[in-house]
Amino acid sequence: MHLSHAALFVTTRKSPSEADVADARALATRHDLPFAPRSGRSIAHHVRDTGRPAALVVKADAIHLVTAEARYGFHPNMAARRVDGRGLQGDHFLRSAMIGPGDHVLDCTCGMGADAITAAHAVGPSGRVVALEAAPILGEIVSRGLARHDKGPPALIAAMRRVEHVTADARAFLATLPDRSFDVVAFDPMFARPRAGGHGLDLVRAFAVDAVPDRALLDAALRVARRCVVMADGTPGPRLAALSIPVVSRDRRKWWGRLDVPE
Ligand SMILES: C[S@@+](CC[C@H](N)C(=O)[O-])C[C@H]1O[C@@H](n2cnc3c(N)ncnc32)[C@H](O)[C@@H]1O
């Protein structure tokens, strides 16, 4: 499922506050989307009225995508399993990039933010995680979730709040950064991802930018990294092989490769 911009309109919950309406109108204006005043009517009514099949329902603590099939929203469930007190030793992403307390991590492919949240937990309050997302609507949904979603254990909430989310393309953002300004630069692109999967993945699929990192992007990342650049791939790592990135960690569905920055 990929949603075009022309499929979307913006609305509120059925009985919105004035602040909800202003918030939703502002989002519609930012993204050049039609705003449909909810007026107590159903989403199906507005779908018929606007001729657009997908609503962005704007609330103070979340933005939901509502289609005839389902309601999608930010949820940190994938990170919750990784930040659950069992320890982070076995986490393939953290292990691949050797991420630990105090590190500064640039996640170039935020998506639903599971890797970014997990990294924010591992680096702790003395570290820093900046997470980039090129798809603007997904960026709105996830940045609001990271800042305002409040269900879950305190360690998970604290990690979410520490992620600095930026809606930007990695290539353009990297070009603005000084040399050696992050310990780790990470990529987890869309390719070779198994279909189906969880709720969160469906939301990412609706909006995601499906671009494969190339050598120039990796070189830009290597300039910005102090320690290493890591990239995920599906098994058996065809894109890692094509880019000559050594594989350092494998699980059943996902392989991680790492390029170390020379001393
Ligand atoms: C597979 S998802 C990442 C999942 C993420 N690692 C997680 O743990 O939830 C890939 C995301 O990266 C985004 N993306 C792809 N290329 C990008 C780029 N050049 N700059 C910024 N974001 C990009 C896509 O829009 C998509 O949301």
The ligand as an ORCA input file, in Angstrom:
! r2SCAN-3c Opt
* xyz 0 1
  C      12.692      0.570      6.738
  S      12.264      2.162      7.278
  C      13.306      2.360      8.673
  C      12.801      1.638      9.862
  C      13.517      2.096     11.104
  N      14.908      1.678     11.116
  C      12.820      1.622     12.361
  O      13.488      1.026     13.208
  O      11.607      1.859     12.520
  C      13.061      3.247      6.130
  C      12.630      4.700      6.293
  O      13.650      5.550      5.782
  C      13.081      6.574      5.028
  N      14.100      7.009      4.057
  C      14.518      6.335      2.940
  N      15.484      7.023      2.308
  C      15.698      8.156      3.060
  C      16.583      9.268      2.933
  N      17.446      9.352      1.904
  N      16.547     10.236      3.861
  C      15.683     10.160      4.911
  N      14.799      9.137      5.078
  C      14.812      8.144      4.162
  C      11.836      5.955      4.409
  O      10.884      6.948      4.045
  C      11.367      5.043      5.530
  O      10.469      5.707      6.375
*
